[in-house]
Amino acid sequence: MVISHFHSNLHRFHSIMHEMQLADFDYTLPAQLIAQQPLEDRAAARMLLLERSSGRIEDSQFRQLPSRMQGNELLVVNNARVIPARLFAHRSGARAEPPGKHTRSGKEHLSSRIEVLLARRIDSDLWEALVRPGRKVGKGERLFFEGAKLEAEVVGRGSYGLRRLRFRTGEAETVSQAINKIGHVPLPPYIRRLDELLDRDRYQTVFAKPPVAVAAPTAGLHFTPAIMKELRQRGIEIAEITLEVGLGTFQPIRAENLEDNAMHSEAYEIAHSAAAAISAARRQQRPILAVGTTVVRALEDAAQKSIQAGRAPEAISAGRASAEIFIRPGHKFALIDQLLTNFHLPRSTLLVLVCAFAGREAILSAYHHAIASGYRFYSYGDCMLIR
């Protein structure tokens, strides 16, 4: 009996280790299923239901979400607002004049167009950013931005093309106001079009508040004020947290063995009211439904920190923290019972997280069903409810 139990555990260990290979989190998606535009009606998205215990799947619609709830759930949403983080500038050397000014020879100073994608705010005027082409932009360079009296000095370098930029503006407006005025919506690279005016609204959730994210918490994009009202009328409690979604969301996994993957860090904040609601729901054995992988990451990181401090996982601390947790198969979920999520890229950390929650075979089976049924994928696509 003991030997049998040992072999059973050993088999499970090898199974988990096998799942740690990146190639096991792959699938083929026809390009035409990548949603390029948002639906006219947010709530018109399709919703694939996946039952974790049995692997049963069912086709539904997002507008049916309230009627699919028991009525005692706690919904946790990420209220981060996406900033227009894609900017265009002209480059000049550290001792050069801004574009448009003339040198003593009367010739206009030559400068090249640079794309800047803000990645993470360090201070009010200090940002970490991807700069393309970054090879030519060194420390001490000044960038002059199109559409505003806004400039930045490169004060540091990082890996993968990252630079630290110190912004300043010659106007009465703040750096944030200038960025908001001239910036473009940072649509993901798989949306193969320029951003449009409608994206300023549709790449935001209806509950978006603090402008801290450079990518949308996309599972929340389906909610409307009417859906939120209907959920509350059914007795469902809604708590808001903030996770500053960064460019790491789109970073590919570079290690074939997932154990070797270096996870990006994302700041999050849990208000006292949200921490209290989460603790109460766990004590009362009410289901906690995470709206999006960003909520999962923040809450599971907070629970891990609580356990490390010698407290119960639900006794999470309110306030700011940073999540570096990489959730992969074998992770024991401490707070999350249900998950609403969009469909994710193959070989991505987000797909790995969802597989950790519901099982790799069940998720890939659901994805294959979604592909065969013509579901729309990724940020502006359809969603899954996993219970």
C-alpha angles and dihedrals in degrees: 000000000000091000091049090051090048093051091047091055091044091052090050090049092052090046091055092045089052089053089056092076113103093221089066091066097060135110137163118250123190108235092232090067093063103102110235097179133034118250116260089242115043093209093052091083118120117246124208113208117213122188109208097202096055105016089236114157131200134182117237143145129257093236086066091062096103092051090049092058125093091223099243099076127122110223114204116198134183109237096190114139119220115237121213089257101169112093136171124217143165120242126229131174121260092263098032128112119249116267113279095036118107129233122228088268089061093244120128113247112257117236136167129229114255129193115217121194112190111224109173136359112229097175137351092281101017120087138172108225145172109242121198124227083021098166092081098042110088136173112293094030118132123219122203114203127222119244100019142048089260127133137168136201121216103236100168146011132227140177127287092027096305119151133181111235126196107205130203134171132208093209130084088252122094124250089256091053092049092049091048091051099050104024126107125224106265098232114187117264093250089065096083101201140075117270116264134205091262091060090067086069104026097049087061129075117237088244096050113137123150112054098229108115131089093192129040124251085238101194087067093056092085096063121101129188088254092054091048090051092049091050092052091047088057089056096256113149119222124205125185127214130171125232116175099229108213138188088272085083088075098037112117121233104257099190120077089209108060091213088069096051115117107218122217120241123241127185119229138179129207116195120222090248092053093047090051092048092050093048091048093049091051093048091048091047092238117153117260112214114198114208101214139348091274090065090048091052094049096045096043090048090050090049091050091051089049092052091048089054090055096255133119113275092246092055090085120169121245118229137055126328140152125247119214095154117134108206111206137151110307093040113132107221110225103184112010121089101163135022134204109196143156122238114278138215119269116261091017132135089240093056089048090052093051090047089052089055100045106015128269096252093049093048095047090047089052091048091051089051090049091051093048090048094050099247116173114246139218132001100349093029138096128290147230130227110207118193 
